[in-house]
Amino acid sequence: METSSTDFHFEAGTMPLLVSMPHVGTGIPDDVAAAMTPAALQKADTDWHLRELYGFARELGASTLAAHWSRYVIDLNRPADNTSLYPGQDTTGLCPLDTFACEPLYQPGRTPDDAEVRRRLALYWQPYHDQLQAELHRLLAAHGKVVLWEAHSIASIVPRFFEGRLPDLNFGSADGTSCDPALTDLVAAVARADGRYTIAVNGRFKGGHITRTYGQPGAGLHALQLEMCQGTYMDESAPFGYRPDLAARVQPVLRQMLQAAAGWAREGSGA
């Protein structure tokens, strides 16, 4: 069953696995776009092409949920109260005011006020989270144990957030609290066995709001984030083209990791 709304694209699967892609959206409502800068409308910080890269997930029987709206409208992976996910470190907020390259997103005097942020929370943030929760509860009821796979990507070099080059595959489990460590060990071992990609576990990226909030191992909900370097599957400079040649190399690794995660959940669920 596939559902495409104005807020997200959703397809229900049969396995105890949900792939969430909260930063793939490129939609910007006309009223919001009218206040934005040309840099904002380029949408450089999108998690480009992940729906295509993870296209095989549906074949595996995974549920998939992908955002429609751009993170520049409102960031679905930030808390509603805009609490910092990385206290003491630079990061973008719930309604970002600048790009990763520190370019302003809004024209002078047109940044969103508190009332506008609340409006966007209700219109654009809440529907994604409602669908996410509903599907997790459905899968949990059916299987007793579920893996939430948070799919993200980022440019390999972003001086604002980290020094040097980011490892290719960055796993985050909120320092081991959002999922059983055995799950993290299992999927990281799959990646290491391939041998072509550099790996970090709970390094610069430990998992965002969705991973930290919905990952409740004691309740059978295990959330794990994968932040991939975009250079593993696409061009990192505008116009941010998809690279089928690179994608063909990394997709088998992603497939094996998702299969391992789903198998791990099924083994412990009795499904």
Disulfide bonds with the S-S distance in Angstrom:
none
